[in-house]
């Protein structure tokens, strides 16, 4: 669904409810953005920001940069967007222990 993040946009209104349920926020709300547009219709020069990254609040606090790629070969009328998330040196979760593994040769 393409939508601008404005309260008068029906798509944004619907998605805002979902974001509340899952504690999601827009990356650009937390770390700012210089993105002028993510969609450009070259023949009419219409453009808008209709592509977004939504993060959990836990990830948003470590999001450092939100950006678009406009210096690549791109055959779409949408610009790819990205977000840098800075992870610490050590994982903050326990890796699950592996159970017995099945080898392909033994599945005969």
Secondary structure, 3 states (H helix, E strand, C coil): CCCCCCCCCHHHHHHHHHHHHHCEEEHHHHHCCCCCCCEEECCCCEEECCCCCEEEHHHHCCEEEEEEECCCCCCCCECEEEEEECCCCCCCCCCCCCCCCCCHHHCC
